[in-house]
Amino acid sequence: NITKHHFNSTKFQVSEFILMGFPGIHSWQHWLSLPLALLYLSAIGTNVLILITIYWDPSLKQPMYLFLGILSVVDMGLATTIMPKILAIFWFDAKVISLPECFAQIYAIHCFVGMESGIFLCMAFDRYVAICYPLRYSSIITNSLILKATLFMVLRNGLFVIPVPVLAAQRNYCSRNEIDHCLCSNLGVTSLACDDRRPNSICQLILAWLGMGSDLGLIILSYTLILRSVLRLNSAEAVSKALSTCSSHLILIFFFYTVVVVVSVTHLAETKITLIPVLLNVMHNIIPPSLNPIVYALRTRELTQARYRLYHFVSRHVFDFL
């Protein structure tokens, strides 16, 4: 039965949505809770470890690692926006979500995804200056610049994505309230609207291309200039060292934007919500937060060495305490 609630303005006729989970596999989707819970714990644990390591080790008070710390905070925010509710659906059958909570989740998801894209752009600019203008690096990439860039990304994405949940809230939800999804995605929610939802789809596409599209364009430009500068180096060892500093960043960028494009194309191609875009949507919000710190930890020597020093420091003090 559809729960109805009458407002003074008849804009909303339903007072809550029901998140059904993954379409087509409702009978056994609870088995997915274990890998999703492990991914969430990994995302929180590894990102907290990254933050503690950067804070504890003075040698990591460099712009590259400060941006990595900011990325860790964004990753934890993105994962926490969706995973507690998804696990509550699987474990406690807590499928009901109020309209304000649902629209707030839409806003938070778009905001954190946009901030992650923006931080990737900041990290690309950092690598560009480090490789192309090494002698001017310390005068260009300052703590003041990092703070201003971070505040700009927070304000840009915090204000930029407001139209998405606002337009979703203005739709007329007069019949169904069951969403074939385990989170409040803009597509999943507005597909229940009784009126025309094309303005929502058009708005989301425009904002995505203006925000993440411009970020990706500038990232590609940065790495094109980096590659051109690196290829001018005479030493093969210098080329290898320069490229190795960018490899982990490129891996994460490739995964992040590839999934964004695939999800967007899938949503545009399908009029009915199916398992693949829903699964990709969830994976895109949980895999990067758990993957980012692991890739950096494995491929960044300074971070690995700092983590070992922290481990031995903690172990020694625990042993002394005992």
Contacts in CASP RR format, 6 or more apart in sequence:
PFRMAT RR
TARGET T0000
AUTHOR 0000-0000-0000
METHOD contacts of the structure
MODEL  1
NITKHHFNSTKFQVSEFILMGFPGIHSWQHWLSLPLALLYLSAIGTNVLI
LITIYWDPSLKQPMYLFLGILSVVDMGLATTIMPKILAIFWFDAKVISLP
ECFAQIYAIHCFVGMESGIFLCMAFDRYVAICYPLRYSSIITNSLILKAT
LFMVLRNGLFVIPVPVLAAQRNYCSRNEIDHCLCSNLGVTSLACDDRRPN
SICQLILAWLGMGSDLGLIILSYTLILRSVLRLNSAEAVSKALSTCSSHL
ILIFFFYTVVVVVSVTHLAETKITLIPVLLNVMHNIIPPSLNPIVYALRT
RELTQARYRLYHFVSRHVFDFL
2 14 0 8 1.000
2 175 0 8 1.000
2 176 0 8 1.000
2 177 0 8 1.000
3 14 0 8 1.000
3 15 0 8 1.000
3 16 0 8 1.000
3 177 0 8 1.000
4 13 0 8 1.000
4 14 0 8 1.000
4 15 0 8 1.000
5 12 0 8 1.000
5 13 0 8 1.000
5 14 0 8 1.000
5 15 0 8 1.000
6 13 0 8 1.000
11 170 0 8 1.000
11 172 0 8 1.000
12 99 0 8 1.000
12 172 0 8 1.000
12 173 0 8 1.000
13 172 0 8 1.000
13 173 0 8 1.000
13 174 0 8 1.000
14 99 0 8 1.000
14 173 0 8 1.000
14 174 0 8 1.000
14 177 0 8 1.000
15 98 0 8 1.000
15 99 0 8 1.000
16 96 0 8 1.000
16 97 0 8 1.000
16 98 0 8 1.000
16 99 0 8 1.000
16 177 0 8 1.000
17 96 0 8 1.000
17 97 0 8 1.000
17 98 0 8 1.000
17 99 0 8 1.000
17 102 0 8 1.000
17 177 0 8 1.000
17 178 0 8 1.000
17 179 0 8 1.000
17 184 0 8 1.000
17 189 0 8 1.000
17 192 0 8 1.000
18 95 0 8 1.000
18 96 0 8 1.000
18 97 0 8 1.000
18 177 0 8 1.000
18 178 0 8 1.000
18 179 0 8 1.000
19 85 0 8 1.000
19 89 0 8 1.000
19 95 0 8 1.000
19 96 0 8 1.000
19 97 0 8 1.000
19 179 0 8 1.000
19 181 0 8 1.000
19 182 0 8 1.000
19 183 0 8 1.000
19 184 0 8 1.000
20 26 0 8 1.000
20 95 0 8 1.000
20 178 0 8 1.000
20 179 0 8 1.000
20 180 0 8 1.000
20 181 0 8 1.000
20 182 0 8 1.000
21 29 0 8 1.000
21 89 0 8 1.000
21 95 0 8 1.000
21 180 0 8 1.000
21 181 0 8 1.000
21 182 0 8 1.000
21 278 0 8 1.000
22 29 0 8 1.000
22 32 0 8 1.000
22 182 0 8 1.000
22 275 0 8 1.000
22 278 0 8 1.000
22 279 0 8 1.000
23 180 0 8 1.000
23 181 0 8 1.000
23 273 0 8 1.000
23 274 0 8 1.000
23 275 0 8 1.000
23 278 0 8 1.000
24 275 0 8 1.000
25 275 0 8 1.000
29 90 0 8 1.000
29 182 0 8 1.000
30 90 0 8 1.000
30 91 0 8 1.000
32 90 0 8 1.000
33 86 0 8 1.000
33 87 0 8 1.000
33 90 0 8 1.000
33 91 0 8 1.000
36 83 0 8 1.000
36 86 0 8 1.000
36 87 0 8 1.000
36 90 0 8 1.000
36 282 0 8 1.000
36 286 0 8 1.000
37 83 0 8 1.000
37 87 0 8 1.000
39 83 0 8 1.000
39 286 0 8 1.000
39 287 0 8 1.000
39 290 0 8 1.000
40 79 0 8 1.000
40 83 0 8 1.000
40 87 0 8 1.000
40 286 0 8 1.000
40 290 0 8 1.000
42 290 0 8 1.000
42 294 0 8 1.000
43 75 0 8 1.000
43 76 0 8 1.000
43 79 0 8 1.000
43 286 0 8 1.000
43 289 0 8 1.000
43 290 0 8 1.000
44 76 0 8 1.000
44 79 0 8 1.000
44 80 0 8 1.000
46 290 0 8 1.000
46 293 0 8 1.000
46 294 0 8 1.000
46 297 0 8 1.000
47 72 0 8 1.000
47 73 0 8 1.000
47 75 0 8 1.000
47 76 0 8 1.000
47 289 0 8 1.000
47 292 0 8 1.000
47 293 0 8 1.000
48 72 0 8 1.000
48 76 0 8 1.000
49 293 0 8 1.000
49 307 0 8 1.000
50 68 0 8 1.000
50 69 0 8 1.000
50 72 0 8 1.000
50 293 0 8 1.000
50 296 0 8 1.000
50 297 0 8 1.000
50 303 0 8 1.000
51 69 0 8 1.000
51 72 0 8 1.000
51 73 0 8 1.000
52 310 0 8 1.000
53 60 0 8 1.000
53 303 0 8 1.000
53 306 0 8 1.000
53 307 0 8 1.000
53 310 0 8 1.000
54 60 0 8 1.000
54 61 0 8 1.000
54 65 0 8 1.000
54 66 0 8 1.000
54 68 0 8 1.000
54 69 0 8 1.000
54 306 0 8 1.000
56 306 0 8 1.000
56 310 0 8 1.000
56 313 0 8 1.000
57 306 0 8 1.000
57 309 0 8 1.000
57 310 0 8 1.000
59 302 0 8 1.000
59 306 0 8 1.000
60 302 0 8 1.000
60 303 0 8 1.000
60 306 0 8 1.000
63 126 0 8 1.000
63 141 0 8 1.000
63 143 0 8 1.000
63 146 0 8 1.000
64 123 0 8 1.000
64 126 0 8 1.000
64 127 0 8 1.000
64 130 0 8 1.000
65 302 0 8 1.000
65 303 0 8 1.000
66 143 0 8 1.000
66 146 0 8 1.000
67 119 0 8 1.000
67 122 0 8 1.000
67 123 0 8 1.000
67 126 0 8 1.000
67 146 0 8 1.000
68 123 0 8 1.000
68 296 0 8 1.000
68 303 0 8 1.000
70 119 0 8 1.000
70 146 0 8 1.000
70 150 0 8 1.000
71 116 0 8 1.000
71 119 0 8 1.000
71 120 0 8 1.000
71 123 0 8 1.000
71 292 0 8 1.000
72 292 0 8 1.000
72 293 0 8 1.000
74 112 0 8 1.000
74 115 0 8 1.000
74 116 0 8 1.000
74 119 0 8 1.000
75 116 0 8 1.000
75 288 0 8 1.000
75 289 0 8 1.000
75 292 0 8 1.000
75 293 0 8 1.000
76 289 0 8 1.000
77 108 0 8 1.000
77 112 0 8 1.000
77 289 0 8 1.000
78 109 0 8 1.000
78 112 0 8 1.000
78 113 0 8 1.000
78 116 0 8 1.000
78 285 0 8 1.000
78 288 0 8 1.000
78 289 0 8 1.000
79 285 0 8 1.000
79 286 0 8 1.000
79 289 0 8 1.000
79 290 0 8 1.000
81 105 0 8 1.000
81 108 0 8 1.000
81 109 0 8 1.000
81 112 0 8 1.000
81 285 0 8 1.000
82 105 0 8 1.000
82 109 0 8 1.000
82 183 0 8 1.000
82 282 0 8 1.000
82 285 0 8 1.000
82 286 0 8 1.000
83 286 0 8 1.000
85 94 0 8 1.000
85 97 0 8 1.000
85 105 0 8 1.000
85 182 0 8 1.000
85 183 0 8 1.000
86 182 0 8 1.000
86 183 0 8 1.000
86 282 0 8 1.000
88 94 0 8 1.000
89 95 0 8 1.000
89 182 0 8 1.000
90 182 0 8 1.000
97 105 0 8 1.000
97 184 0 8 1.000
99 169 0 8 1.000
99 173 0 8 1.000
101 184 0 8 1.000
102 184 0 8 1.000
102 189 0 8 1.000
103 165 0 8 1.000
103 168 0 8 1.000
103 169 0 8 1.000
103 184 0 8 1.000
103 189 0 8 1.000
104 165 0 8 1.000
105 183 0 8 1.000
105 184 0 8 1.000
106 164 0 8 1.000
106 165 0 8 1.000
106 168 0 8 1.000
106 184 0 8 1.000
106 185 0 8 1.000
106 186 0 8 1.000
106 189 0 8 1.000
107 161 0 8 1.000
107 162 0 8 1.000
107 164 0 8 1.000
107 165 0 8 1.000
109 183 0 8 1.000
109 184 0 8 1.000
109 185 0 8 1.000
109 285 0 8 1.000
110 157 0 8 1.000
110 161 0 8 1.000
110 164 0 8 1.000
110 165 0 8 1.000
110 186 0 8 1.000
110 207 0 8 1.000
111 157 0 8 1.000
111 158 0 8 1.000
111 161 0 8 1.000
112 157 0 8 1.000
113 212 0 8 1.000
113 260 0 8 1.000
113 284 0 8 1.000
113 285 0 8 1.000
114 153 0 8 1.000
114 157 0 8 1.000
114 160 0 8 1.000
114 161 0 8 1.000
114 211 0 8 1.000
114 212 0 8 1.000
114 215 0 8 1.000
115 153 0 8 1.000
115 154 0 8 1.000
115 157 0 8 1.000
116 256 0 8 1.000
116 288 0 8 1.000
117 211 0 8 1.000
117 212 0 8 1.000
117 215 0 8 1.000
117 216 0 8 1.000
117 256 0 8 1.000
117 257 0 8 1.000
118 153 0 8 1.000
118 156 0 8 1.000
118 157 0 8 1.000
118 215 0 8 1.000
119 150 0 8 1.000
119 153 0 8 1.000
120 215 0 8 1.000
120 219 0 8 1.000
120 249 0 8 1.000
120 252 0 8 1.000
120 253 0 8 1.000
120 256 0 8 1.000
121 215 0 8 1.000
121 218 0 8 1.000
121 219 0 8 1.000
121 222 0 8 1.000
122 146 0 8 1.000
122 149 0 8 1.000
122 150 0 8 1.000
122 153 0 8 1.000
123 249 0 8 1.000
124 218 0 8 1.000
124 219 0 8 1.000
124 222 0 8 1.000
124 223 0 8 1.000
124 249 0 8 1.000
124 253 0 8 1.000
125 218 0 8 1.000
125 222 0 8 1.000
126 141 0 8 1.000
127 222 0 8 1.000
127 223 0 8 1.000
127 226 0 8 1.000
127 245 0 8 1.000
127 246 0 8 1.000
127 249 0 8 1.000
128 222 0 8 1.000
128 223 0 8 1.000
128 225 0 8 1.000
128 226 0 8 1.000
129 136 0 8 1.000
129 137 0 8 1.000
129 140 0 8 1.000
129 141 0 8 1.000
130 137 0 8 1.000
130 141 0 8 1.000
130 245 0 8 1.000
131 226 0 8 1.000
131 229 0 8 1.000
131 230 0 8 1.000
131 242 0 8 1.000
131 245 0 8 1.000
131 246 0 8 1.000
132 225 0 8 1.000
132 226 0 8 1.000
132 229 0 8 1.000
133 140 0 8 1.000
160 207 0 8 1.000
160 210 0 8 1.000
160 211 0 8 1.000
161 207 0 8 1.000
163 203 0 8 1.000
163 207 0 8 1.000
164 186 0 8 1.000
164 200 0 8 1.000
164 203 0 8 1.000
164 204 0 8 1.000
164 207 0 8 1.000
165 186 0 8 1.000
167 199 0 8 1.000
167 200 0 8 1.000
167 203 0 8 1.000
168 186 0 8 1.000
168 189 0 8 1.000
168 190 0 8 1.000
168 200 0 8 1.000
171 190 0 8 1.000
171 193 0 8 1.000
171 194 0 8 1.000
171 195 0 8 1.000
171 197 0 8 1.000
171 200 0 8 1.000
172 193 0 8 1.000
172 194 0 8 1.000
172 195 0 8 1.000
173 192 0 8 1.000
173 193 0 8 1.000
173 194 0 8 1.000
174 194 0 8 1.000
175 192 0 8 1.000
175 194 0 8 1.000
176 192 0 8 1.000
177 192 0 8 1.000
178 192 0 8 1.000
179 188 0 8 1.000
179 189 0 8 1.000
179 191 0 8 1.000
179 192 0 8 1.000
180 188 0 8 1.000
180 273 0 8 1.000
180 278 0 8 1.000
181 188 0 8 1.000
181 273 0 8 1.000
181 278 0 8 1.000
181 281 0 8 1.000
182 278 0 8 1.000
182 282 0 8 1.000
183 281 0 8 1.000
183 282 0 8 1.000
183 285 0 8 1.000
185 278 0 8 1.000
185 281 0 8 1.000
186 200 0 8 1.000
186 204 0 8 1.000
187 201 0 8 1.000
187 267 0 8 1.000
187 273 0 8 1.000
187 277 0 8 1.000
188 273 0 8 1.000
190 197 0 8 1.000
190 200 0 8 1.000
190 201 0 8 1.000
191 197 0 8 1.000
191 273 0 8 1.000
205 264 0 8 1.000
208 260 0 8 1.000
208 264 0 8 1.000
212 257 0 8 1.000
212 260 0 8 1.000
216 257 0 8 1.000
219 253 0 8 1.000
223 246 0 8 1.000
223 250 0 8 1.000
226 242 0 8 1.000
226 246 0 8 1.000
230 239 0 8 1.000
230 242 0 8 1.000
230 243 0 8 1.000
231 239 0 8 1.000
233 239 0 8 1.000
233 242 0 8 1.000
244 299 0 8 1.000
247 299 0 8 1.000
248 295 0 8 1.000
248 296 0 8 1.000
248 298 0 8 1.000
248 299 0 8 1.000
248 300 0 8 1.000
251 295 0 8 1.000
251 299 0 8 1.000
252 288 0 8 1.000
252 291 0 8 1.000
252 292 0 8 1.000
252 295 0 8 1.000
255 287 0 8 1.000
255 288 0 8 1.000
255 291 0 8 1.000
256 284 0 8 1.000
256 288 0 8 1.000
259 280 0 8 1.000
259 283 0 8 1.000
259 284 0 8 1.000
259 287 0 8 1.000
260 284 0 8 1.000
262 280 0 8 1.000
263 277 0 8 1.000
263 280 0 8 1.000
263 281 0 8 1.000
263 284 0 8 1.000
266 276 0 8 1.000
266 277 0 8 1.000
266 280 0 8 1.000
267 277 0 8 1.000
270 277 0 8 1.000
296 303 0 8 1.000
297 303 0 8 1.000
297 304 0 8 1.000
297 307 0 8 1.000
298 304 0 8 1.000
END
